[in-house]
Amino acid sequence: MKLNLIAAATALALTGLATQASAHAHLLSSSPAANATVAAPGQLTLKFSEKLQPKFSGLAITMPQMNNIAAPTKVAVSKDGRSLVATPTTPLSAGVYKVSWHAVTADTHRVQGAYSFTVR
């Protein structure tokens, strides 16, 4: 009986840890998509699995072949709170761009990532 209680408590604790670990935001989709070749986009959208904390989430767009020069961009969190929306302040010229993003959700853990796309 005592062994069953210990096993049940252990299983409950492990379930709690698994739920907490999966609570981090995950990038679900991006537009333009990773490795895509597109006409100059007027807007970039990165959709996440959870609501973002606007003050602690953002992205940067750079051109690796130009010494990582940054593309001037206005970044905001969408009305539903689950997307980062970036609007370049000037049209993106032809070339390869790297999008580096970071996101914080209610769990306060920062996740980050990057992907590239090409403007033709």
Phi, psi and omega in degrees: 000314180297321179296321177297320178296319179295316179297318179295319179295320178296315179298319179296318179296317179294323177298318178298320179293320180295320178295316180294319182294327182276003184279353179291151178291146175233140175288119181270320181200162177216149177223116359297153180286160176303135177067011179282154171245121188222165167290160182307116181284143175278344183203146174245140179229128176243118184259133184246164183283345183219165177293138183267154170269106187305322183292341186241009181239147179181185178206162175226143177245123181230164176248101182305322183286352179245043180057036178060033176299137183278141173272122180300127188214141171265128182240136178217161173267137181297166181300325180281354176079003185252003182226146167264130180240122181244130179242112177298137180280344172224153181302141178283129178279170180300140179147182180265134179239145176247130176254116178252121184236157172218144184219140175233134178245191183302334180285355177067009177270132180273129172242153182211163179189181180204155173205167181237155172213164182240136172260129181270000000 
